[in-house]
Amino acid sequence: MSQKRTAKAAIRGVHAPVAVFALLAVLLTGCGADSNAAAPGAPQASVAPSATEPRTVRPTPPQPAAAPAIPMVSAALEDRPPLNGQPPVRLSVPDLGIDVPIEPVGLDDEGRMGLPANPATAAWYAYGVAPGDPSGSAVIAAHVDSIEYDIGPFSRLAGAPSGTLIDVTSADGTVRRFALDSIDTVLKGTVDWSSVFRRDGAPVLTLVTCGGEFDWSARRYLSSVIVTAQATG
């Protein structure tokens, strides 16, 4: 963090007569001291040219062109439209008793996908793709549990059988159905997040939560549960 120097500190950093002279110049003239002004007691050099000495005329250097105006766009999440399709607002898995609202999110202060504190509310990564887009992985995540809110609905995903149907409702009312294709429990720190949040390739719905063993000393789960589902139509 930069620190400002006080006037006293600045004066202590130079010879006292020089500082006083500069300060008086400011107080008396209302502008900064001339950079060519000498301190009291300094030898005075002659600056007037002799009558026979030719004057050297230097051409005025060209002025730099004015920088072009750059349009400014708000980076606020609420001002940014989804990458392609309609944002999802609800996710349900009837066979597992899951029915949760979805909030759009970005990154938290630690550079991770932000999640609502309540595990009963899921989050959609709004800077990626939306469910139903022609390519990429649409990511919806939620906490598996919470000391304050108890166990969340996404805790039931880890044991879901292949083919389990997942319905996602978009902001325009469209309901898209996906069938669970795979479930991977991967140790944190080894997850290939570039694959999870990819924007190209075959379109899939990706659900993410925590799972695996719980580290009581660190008070966190050691793995991530990653569910991949394919569109049924």
N, C-alpha and C positions, 0 to 999 in steps of 0.2 A: 504494500500500500504506500503511495507517495505521501511525503510529509511536507507541509508548508513551513518555510522559514520565516520567523518574525523579523520585524525591522531591526530590532536590537541584535538578533543573531546575524543578520546580514552585515551590520556595521562592524561587528567584532571580526568578521572574516576579511576586512581590508584595513589599510593604514588609516587611523582616525582622521587626520586632516583631509585626506581624499574623500572619505565618506561625508564629512561635514560640508565640504565644498559642493559635492553633488547634491546633497539634501537642500542646501541653500539655493542652488540653481533651480530646483523644482519649486520651492516655496516662493521665490521671487519672480520667476518668469512664467510659471504655470505649465511648463513642459520639461521634459528630461534634459539633463545636462548635455551639452554638445560633446560628441565623441572625440572631437579634436581639441577640446579644452584641456589645458595642462593643469596639474595640481599646483598649489602655491609652492614656490621654491624650486620648481622644476625648470631646467634651462629652456629658454624660448628659442625656437628655430624660426628663421625667416621663411615665410611662405609666399611673399610677393615676388613675381618674376621680374627680372631685369628688363630694361627698356629694349635691349637688343636680343633678348632670348625669345625665340619664336614660340608661340603657343601651340600646343598639340590639341587638336580637336578630335575627340573620339566619337565615332558614330553611335547613335542611340541603339542599344541592343533591341532586337525584336521582342515584342511582348508575347507571352504564351497565349495560345488560343483558349478561350473560355471552355471549361469542361462542359460536356453535354449534360443536360438535365436527365437524371435517372428516375424513372417512375418508381414510386414506393407502393408496395403491396402489404397489407396487413398479414402478419404471421399468426394471428390469434386463431386458435382451433375453430372457434365458432364462425369465423369469417372464411374458412377454407372449405370448398366443396369436396366431396369424396373424390378419390382418384378417378373412378369411372361411374359405377352404378349407385343405386340408392343405399343409404346407410341402413344397417340392420337395427331393429329396435326391440326384438324379442326372440328368444330361443326356447324351444320346448323339445323334450324327449319323452313322449308319453309313456313308453315302457319302463322308464326309470323314474318317473314322477318329477322330472325336471321341467320347470317353467319359470324363466327368469327374464327380467328386463335387461336391455343392453345399453350402455352408455358409450359414446365415442371418446377416445382418449389419445394422448400422445405419449411423450416420455416423461418420467419423473425426474427429480433432481439428481439421481444417480445414473441417468441415461438408460433406465429400463422402462419397459412398457408400464404405464401407470394403471393401477387397478383400484376400483372402489373398495373401501374398507370392508363393506358388508359382502360376505361371500354369496349372498342371495342376489347380488347384482353382478352381471357379467360386463366385460369391456370389449369393445371392438377397436382395433388399431386403425384409426381414421386416416393415417398417412399411407396405408397400403391399399389393397384391393377390397372390394365389397363382395359379399356372397352373390353369386350369379354373374360376376364379371367373366369375360371369355377366357381369361388366363390368370395364373397366379394363385397364391394361397391367401384366403381371407381368414384372418386370425381373430378368434374370440377367446378370451381368457377370464378366469376368475380365481379368487383364493379358494383353497380347498376347505379351510376352516378358519376360525378366529376365536381368541379367548373371549372377546366381547360378544360376538354374534353366534358362536357355536359352529357346528359342522355345516358346510355349505352343500348345495345340490351337486356341484361338479365333483364331489367326492365319490359319487356313484358311477362316474365314467370309467374308472380303472377296471371294473369287472364287467363292463358291458360286452355282450357277444357281438360278433361280426354280423353286419346287416341291420343293426339297430337303427331305426329311423329317427332322423333329426330334422325338425322343422324350424326354419328361420323366416321371420316376418320382417319385411323391409318397411321403410318410412312411407312408401306409397301404397302399403297394404298388400303387396305381393308376398305370397308364402312360397318359399322354395324348400324342397325336400331333399335331404341327403341321406345316404346309407353309410353307416360306419364301416370303414375298410380296414383300419389297423390301429392298434394301441401300442405305444412305445413308452417304457419307463426308462429315462436316461439320466445318468448322474449329472447334477448341475456342474457347469464348467466344461462339459464335453458336448453339450448340445450344439448342433450346427444351426445357429439361428438364421444364417443367411438363407438356408433352405426352408426354414419355417416361414420366414417373412418374404419369400421370393415373389416377384411381380411378373414372372414369365412362366412358361411351361403349362402343363395341364391344370385346369381350374379345380381347386379342392377347397373344402372347408376344414380349417385346423382349429381344434379346441385345445387349450393349454391350461393346466393347473399343476399343483404340487402333489408329490406322493413319495412312495418309497419309505425308507427308514427316517425316523425323526431324531435329530440331534438335540438332546435335551440341554446340553451345555450352551450351544449356540442358538437354541430355540428356533430351529428351522428344519424343513424337510431337505433331505439330501438329493432328491431327484425331481425331475419334471415329468409329468404325464402328458404325452402328446398324442392326441386323437386325430386321425385323418379320415375324412368322409368324402364320398363322391356324390355328385348330383345324380338323382335318379331319373331325370328327364330333361 
